[in-house]
Amino acid sequence: MARIELVGIRKDYGKVRALKGIDLVIEDKEFLVLFGPAGAGKTTMLKLIAGIEMPTQGYIKINGEIVNRVEAAQRNVAMVFENYALYPNMTVYDNIAFPLRSKLYRQTEEVIREKVLHVTKIMRIDMLLDRLPSQISNGQKQRVALGRSLVRNPNLYLMDEPLAHLDAKMRHFMRAELKEMQSVFNTTTLYVTHDYMEALSLGDRIAIIDEGTIVQIGTGKDIYNRPVDEFVARLVGEPEINIIPAALEQKNDGPYVQVLGAELPVPHSGQWEMLRGYAESAVDFAIRAQHVRYSFEKPGHPCIRGKVYSLEPIGNKAILIVDVDGTQIRITAPNVLNAEINTDIYLTFQMEKSLYFSADEKRLIAFAAPRQMNAEE
């Protein structure tokens, strides 16, 4: 396996700067997920590490050795593509065996058979060895592509959205397969995705990239609970987090935040300490959909009144959208909920779960108390 370092990596395509000084370390045997929107620079970074393209500036190191001028074939890196890239005239066996028959990594047929059978058994495709790619499903094709990369024990696995073409059920199954693969092969892996569920479920760490810059690196729980800015907060979670203009004020009985016409108490002293420097000023108040409670009767505690805007059932839950004077609040609700459009509804925020961002720079300034932080909630 390998430790990968990117030092000051810049990549220009004419006047377009795709990567803007990337500094990143992928530790030996780590599963790092590179996550961001389309066009952020994810695939470009993979191509540079693989040696398919050269950086405009900066260094790429594999196990401490600068490999900028090392040919792709000499880097011992395996890449799994979004489109499978299987040879249509070869059987599953021959597709997986192909890297071991190349001039650089040639093995005897006895060794090849042993390795192919070992990998295909782990990937649960050992019954498909005599079939052509046209005779197997998309999920099976993806496992063949993964098997072809696993068979020769490279320094690093690069995976470019390998599950993007699969249906939802197969993606869920393959996420579990990839996690099991990581534990069995104990590999160093860089995995690219624009699906936040893949990022949270697969990555030992996640690197968030936007417009050629890495904006945050951390575990899934860190990124979910402490997003560095509003961009990351909106990127991670479904439905999207609610972010609302607000203002802070200090009263005799404690600190309050004015949001959507209501004065709501800031419950945690630790959170208020983070916010103290923003007292009497504008902030952005953020709350996730699962941390908003609702009632069709006015409760006896401070609440916010709105009207039902829409209700969208999505399997085992529903997304309830409430309009409060032109601001739409997203709420997670049971899929059995019946709510007529324009019905009055009263909202209560779980204030201990709230986040606060600066109104000007949109950077995180306060987050929930550590004992409250749980990405599964």
C-alpha positions in Angstrom: 0.0 0.0 0.0 1.0 3.6 -0.1 1.0 7.1 1.5 0.0 9.8 -1.0 0.9 13.5 -0.7 -0.2 16.3 -2.9 1.8 19.5 -2.3 0.7 22.8 -3.8 -1.0 21.1 -6.8 -2.3 23.4 -9.5 -3.8 22.4 -12.8 -4.6 24.8 -15.6 -6.5 24.1 -18.8 -5.7 27.2 -20.8 -7.2 30.1 -18.9 -9.3 27.8 -16.7 -7.7 26.9 -13.3 -9.2 23.5 -12.4 -7.2 23.0 -9.2 -5.9 25.9 -7.1 -3.0 24.8 -4.9 -4.2 21.5 -3.4 -2.5 20.2 -0.3 -3.7 16.7 0.7 -2.3 13.6 2.5 -3.9 10.2 2.1 -2.5 8.0 4.8 -1.4 4.4 4.2 -4.5 2.0 4.1 -6.9 4.9 4.5 -10.2 5.1 2.6 -10.5 8.8 1.7 -13.6 10.1 -0.1 -13.3 13.2 -2.4 -16.7 14.7 -2.3 -18.1 17.8 -4.1 -20.4 19.0 -6.9 -19.9 18.4 -10.6 -17.0 20.4 -12.0 -15.3 20.9 -8.6 -12.1 19.2 -9.8 -12.5 15.7 -8.4 -11.7 13.7 -11.5 -8.9 16.0 -12.5 -7.2 15.2 -9.1 -7.6 11.4 -9.8 -6.0 11.8 -13.3 -3.0 13.7 -11.8 -2.4 11.0 -9.2 -2.8 8.2 -11.7 -0.3 9.9 -14.1 -2.8 10.4 -16.9 -2.2 14.1 -16.7 0.6 16.3 -15.4 0.2 19.1 -12.8 0.9 22.7 -13.9 2.5 23.3 -10.5 3.2 21.3 -7.4 4.4 17.8 -6.4 2.7 14.4 -6.1 4.5 11.9 -3.8 3.9 8.2 -3.4 5.6 6.8 -0.3 7.7 9.9 -0.1 8.9 9.7 -3.7 8.0 12.5 -6.2 6.3 10.9 -9.1 5.5 13.9 -11.4 7.7 12.5 -14.2 6.9 8.8 -13.5 4.8 7.3 -16.3 1.3 6.1 -15.4 2.1 2.5 -16.0 5.1 2.7 -13.6 3.1 4.1 -10.7 1.3 0.8 -9.8 -2.0 2.6 -9.4 -5.4 0.9 -10.2 -8.3 3.1 -11.4 -12.0 2.1 -11.5 -14.1 4.2 -13.9 -17.7 5.2 -13.8 -18.4 3.5 -17.1 -16.9 0.1 -16.2 -14.5 0.0 -19.3 -14.8 -3.8 -19.8 -13.6 -5.5 -22.9 -16.8 -6.7 -24.6 -15.2 -9.6 -26.4 -13.6 -11.1 -23.3 -15.2 -13.2 -20.6 -15.5 -12.1 -17.0 -12.4 -14.3 -16.2 -10.3 -12.7 -18.9 -11.4 -9.2 -18.1 -10.2 -9.6 -14.5 -7.1 -11.5 -15.5 -6.1 -8.9 -18.1 -3.8 -6.8 -15.8 -1.8 -9.9 -14.8 -1.1 -10.7 -18.5 0.4 -7.3 -19.3 4.1 -7.0 -20.0 4.6 -5.0 -16.8 2.8 -7.3 -14.3 2.9 -10.6 -16.1 2.2 -13.7 -14.0 2.0 -17.4 -14.8 -1.5 -18.8 -15.7 -1.5 -20.8 -12.5 -0.9 -17.7 -10.4 -3.5 -15.7 -12.5 -6.2 -18.4 -11.9 -5.5 -18.5 -8.2 -5.8 -14.7 -7.9 -8.8 -14.4 -10.1 -10.7 -17.1 -8.2 -9.7 -15.5 -4.9 -11.0 -12.0 -5.9 -14.1 -13.2 -7.6 -15.1 -15.3 -4.6 -14.8 -12.2 -2.4 -16.8 -10.1 -4.9 -19.4 -12.9 -5.2 -19.0 -13.2 -9.0 -17.2 -16.5 -9.2 -20.2 -18.1 -10.9 -20.0 -15.6 -13.8 -16.4 -16.3 -15.0 -17.5 -17.8 -18.4 -19.9 -15.0 -19.3 -19.4 -12.0 -21.5 -20.1 -8.4 -20.2 -23.3 -8.3 -22.3 -24.6 -11.3 -20.4 -24.4 -9.8 -16.9 -26.2 -7.0 -15.0 -24.8 -3.5 -14.4 -24.1 -4.3 -10.8 -22.2 -7.4 -11.8 -20.3 -5.4 -14.4 -19.2 -3.0 -11.7 -18.0 -5.8 -9.5 -16.0 -7.2 -12.5 -14.4 -3.7 -12.9 -13.6 -3.6 -9.2 -12.2 -7.2 -9.3 -9.9 -6.3 -12.2 -8.4 -3.5 -10.1 -8.1 -5.6 -7.0 -6.4 -8.6 -8.6 -2.9 -7.2 -8.8 -2.4 -5.5 -5.4 -1.5 -2.0 -6.6 -0.1 0.8 -4.4 -3.4 2.8 -4.6 -6.9 2.3 -5.8 -8.5 5.3 -7.5 -12.3 5.1 -7.9 -14.2 7.6 -10.0 -17.9 7.5 -9.1 -18.0 3.7 -9.7 -21.6 3.4 -8.5 -23.1 6.3 -10.4 -24.9 4.2 -13.1 -26.5 1.7 -10.6 -30.0 1.9 -9.4 -30.7 2.9 -5.7 -31.0 -0.7 -4.4 -27.8 -1.8 -6.1 -25.9 1.3 -4.9 -26.9 0.5 -1.4 -25.7 -3.1 -1.8 -22.4 -2.1 -3.5 -21.6 0.4 -0.7 -21.7 -2.5 1.7 -19.5 -4.5 -0.7 -17.0 -1.7 -0.9 -16.8 -1.4 2.8 -16.2 -5.1 3.2 -13.6 -4.9 0.4 -11.7 -2.2 2.3 -11.6 -4.4 5.5 -10.5 -7.6 3.5 -7.9 -6.0 1.3 -6.7 -3.3 3.7 -6.1 -0.9 0.8 -5.3 2.7 0.3 -8.2 4.1 -1.6 -9.2 7.5 -3.0 -12.9 7.4 -3.9 -14.7 10.2 -5.8 -18.4 10.8 -5.5 -21.1 13.5 -5.6 -23.4 11.4 -3.4 -23.2 12.5 0.2 -24.6 9.1 1.5 -21.7 7.3 -0.2 -19.3 9.8 1.3 -20.6 9.5 4.9 -20.9 5.7 4.8 -17.6 4.8 3.1 -15.0 7.3 4.1 -12.5 7.1 7.0 -12.2 10.8 6.2 -13.9 13.0 3.7 -12.3 15.9 1.7 -14.8 18.4 0.5 -13.8 20.1 -2.8 -15.3 23.1 -4.5 -14.1 25.1 -7.5 -10.6 23.5 -7.3 -10.1 24.1 -3.6 -10.4 21.7 -0.7 -12.7 23.5 1.8 -12.8 21.0 4.6 -11.3 17.6 5.6 -12.6 15.4 8.4 -14.6 12.4 9.4 -18.2 12.2 8.3 -19.5 13.0 11.7 -17.3 16.1 12.0 -18.4 17.4 8.6 -22.0 16.8 9.2 -22.1 18.4 12.7 -19.4 21.1 12.2 -19.5 22.2 8.5 -16.9 24.9 8.0 -19.3 27.1 6.1 -22.8 27.2 4.6 -21.7 25.6 1.3 -20.6 22.4 3.2 -23.7 22.5 5.4 -26.0 22.6 2.4 -24.0 19.9 0.6 -24.3 17.2 3.3 -27.8 16.1 4.3 -31.2 15.4 2.7 -33.3 17.4 2.7 -31.0 20.5 2.6 -30.4 22.2 5.9 -32.6 25.2 6.7 -30.5 28.5 6.8 -32.4 31.6 7.9 -31.2 35.2 8.5 -31.4 36.1 12.2 -30.0 38.4 14.8 -28.6 37.9 18.3 -29.5 39.9 21.4 -28.7 39.7 25.1 -31.5 40.2 27.6 -31.6 40.2 31.4 -32.8 36.5 31.4 -30.2 35.4 28.9 -29.3 35.4 25.2 -31.9 35.2 22.4 -31.9 34.8 18.7 -34.5 36.6 16.6 -35.5 34.4 13.7 -38.7 34.5 11.5 -40.3 37.0 13.9 -39.8 35.0 17.0 -37.4 35.4 20.0 -35.9 32.0 20.7 -33.5 31.3 23.6 -30.0 30.2 23.0 -29.9 27.2 25.4 -26.3 26.2 25.9 -23.8 28.4 27.7 -21.0 27.0 25.6 -22.8 27.9 22.4 -23.4 31.4 23.7 -19.7 31.8 24.5 -19.0 31.1 20.8 -21.7 33.7 19.8 -20.9 36.4 22.3 -18.8 38.4 19.9 -21.7 38.5 17.5 -24.3 39.9 20.0 -26.6 42.6 18.6 -25.5 41.7 15.0 -26.8 39.7 12.1 -26.1 36.0 11.8 -27.4 33.1 9.8 -29.3 30.5 11.9 -29.3 26.9 10.7 -31.4 23.9 11.7 -31.7 20.5 10.0 -35.1 19.1 8.9 -35.1 16.4 11.6 -34.6 19.0 14.3 -37.8 20.9 13.6 -41.0 19.9 15.4 -44.5 20.8 14.2 -48.0 20.9 15.5 -51.4 21.8 13.9 -52.4 23.3 17.2 -50.6 26.2 18.9 -48.3 24.9 21.7 -47.8 26.6 25.0 -44.2 27.5 24.4 -42.5 29.9 21.9 -43.1 28.8 18.3 -43.3 30.0 14.7 -46.5 30.1 12.7 -46.5 29.1 9.1 -48.6 27.5 6.4 -48.2 24.1 4.8 -46.6 24.6 1.4 -46.1 21.0 0.2 -45.8 17.4 1.4 -43.6 15.0 -0.6 -43.7 11.3 0.5 -40.3 9.6 -0.2 -40.5 6.0 0.9 -40.4 5.6 4.7 -40.6 9.3 5.4 -42.0 12.6 3.9 -40.6 16.0 3.4 -42.9 18.7 4.7 -42.3 22.2 3.5 -43.7 25.1 5.5 -43.9 28.7 4.3 -43.3 31.4 6.9 -43.7 34.8 5.3 -41.9 33.8 2.1 -39.2 31.6 3.8 -39.6 27.9 3.2 -38.7 25.5 6.1 -38.0 21.8 5.3 -39.1 19.3 7.9 -38.8 15.5 8.1 -42.2 13.9 8.8 -43.8 10.4 8.8 -44.9 9.2 5.4 -48.5 8.7 6.8 -48.9 12.4 7.6 -51.9 14.1 6.0 -51.5 17.8 5.6 -53.7 20.1 3.5 -52.0 22.9 1.5 -52.3 26.3 3.3 -53.2 24.7 6.6 -51.9 26.7 9.6 -48.9 24.9 11.3 -46.7 25.8 14.3 -43.0 25.1 14.3 -40.6 24.5 17.2 -36.9 24.4 16.7 -34.7 22.1 18.8 -32.4 24.9 19.7 -29.7 22.7 21.2 -29.2 21.2 17.7 -28.8 24.6 15.9 -25.8 26.0 14.0 -24.8 29.6 13.4 -22.9 31.2 10.5 -21.5 34.7 10.1 -23.9 36.7 7.9 -21.1 38.2 5.8 -18.5 35.4 5.2 -21.0 32.5 5.8 -18.4 30.7 8.0 -19.4 28.6 11.0 -19.2 30.5 14.3 -21.2 28.2 16.7 -22.3 24.6 16.8 -24.2 22.2 19.0 -22.8 21.0 22.3 -20.6 17.9 21.8 -23.0 15.6 23.7 -25.7 16.6 21.2 -23.7 15.9 18.1 -24.9 12.8 16.3 -25.1 12.5 12.5 -27.6 9.7 12.7 -30.2 11.8 14.5 
